[in-house]
C-alpha cells in the first residue's frame, strides 16, 4: 500500500483527517499508532478487536 492510500484508508476506517503537515508524524508504525491514539482515542489493538467483532457480526461496522 502506498502512502496516499494509507492516509485514505486511515481516514475511512477511523474517521480521522490527517493533514499533509502531519504526515511525518505517521511515517512509521510506532509513530502512526501514537498519533492515531492521540487523535482517535483508542489503540490499534482495540481497533483490531472491533474489526474482528464486526467481521463476526457481533457489532456494527464503521464504513
Buried (B, 14 or more C-beta within 10 A) or exposed (E): EEEEEBBEEBEEBBEEEBEEEEBEBBEEEEEBBBBBBEBBEEEEEEBEEBBEEBEEEEEEEEE
